[in-house]
Amino acid sequence: MQTWIYRITVNKCLDRLRYLKRKKRFAQVQSLFQSGSTALQYDAADDDFEYPGIALERQENAKILFKALQHLPQQQQTAFILSFIEELPRQEVADVMQTSLKAIESLLQRAKGNLRTALEKYYPDRRK
C-alpha cells in the first residue's frame, strides 16, 4: 500500500473517532438542560459536575500535552493518540497502523519517555 493512502486512511479514521466523541459530549451537555428550556438542570448529588476552574485547568493541560505530542515522531504520535486519547485497544491500534502488537508497545514506551522529557519543563515538580 502506498504511504499517502495509509496516511489518508489513518487521518480519516481519527477524524471519525473525534467526531463521534464530540457528538457524545454534546449529547451529555444537552442532557443537563430541560427540554425547551435554557435553565440548567443540576443535581447536587451528581458526582460528574466539574467546577469551571477544574475544567479550565484540564483544558490548559490538554493544550500542553498536544503541543508536546506535535514534537513526537509520526509513528509514536499516531500510536499514542489512538491508544491513550482515543482509548482504542492496543490490538486495534496495531491493526490500524498495520504493525505488530509488540511494535505498538515499543512505540508507546518511546512516546511516553519522549513526552515525559518534553513535559518536564511544564511540570518540574512531578516525578514519575
N, C-alpha and C positions, 0 to 999 in steps of 0.2 A: 504494500500500500504506500502511496506517496505521502511524504511528510506533511504537506499542506492539507491534504484531505483529512489526515489524522487530526491535525490541529483544529480544523473547522469543526469536525465531529465532537471533539472534546469541548470546544468553546460552546457549541450549540447545546450540548448536554448540561454544561454548567449554567448556561443562561436559563434553561428549562427548570433546573433544580432551584435556582434563585427565584424564579417566577412563582413556582409552587410554594416555596417557603414564605414569600412576600404575601401571597394570596391567603395563606393560613394565618399569618399575623394580622392581616386586615380583618379577617373574619373574627378574630379574638377581640380586636378593638371595637368592632361593630356590636359584638355581644354585650359590651359594657353599657351600651345605651339602650333605652327603651325604644321599642319600635315607634317611629313617628315623633320622637321627642329628642331634643338635644341635651336633656338632663342626664348627667352621668349616674349610672347605677353602680354603687359600690357598697359591698357588704363588708363591714368592719372585720368580720371573721375570715374574710378571703385572704389567704396567705400569698396569693400571686401578686398583690399590689406592690408596686415599687414607687418610692418617692422620686420626684424629678431629679434630685441631686444624684441619686444612685444611677438612674438611667443615663444621666449626662456623663458620669464617670465611666460607665461601661462603654458609652459611645466614644469617648476620648481614648480609652484603652483599645478599642477596636480599630480606631484610626491609626494608632501607633503600631499595632500588630500588622495591619495591612500595608503600612509603609515599609515595615521590616520585611514582609513577605515579598515585596517587589524586588528585593535585592538577592533573593534566592535564585539558584539555577532553575530553569523552567520545569524540569522533571520533579525536583524537590517541591517546588511551589504547587504544581498540579497535585501531587500525591498528598501534600499537607492539606490543601483546600478540600479535596474530595473526602479525605479521611476525617479531619477534625472539624472543619467548618460545615461541610455538607452532611457529615456524620454517616457516610457510606461504610458498609462493612469492608474490611481490608481485601477480601477476595473480590468484591465488586470493583474496588479501586484497581486491583491488578487486571481484571477483565477490561475495564475501560481503557487503561493505559497499555494494554496488550503486553504485559510482562508477568513475571512470576510473583508469587506472594513474598518470597524471600527478598526479591529486588525492592518491593514496596516497603517492607520492613526496614531495609537498609536506607532507602531514600528518606523515610520518615525519621530515622535516627539521625541522619546527617542534617536534615531540615531542622529538627529540634535543637541540635547543637549549634547550628548557624544562627538560628533565631535567638537562642539563649545569649550568644555572644553579641548579637546586634541589639538586643533589648537591655543589656547591662547598663548602657548609658542612661536609659529612661528609668530603670529601677535598680539603682546601685545597692540598695539595702537588702533586696531579695536574693537569697542564695538557695539554689536547688530546693 
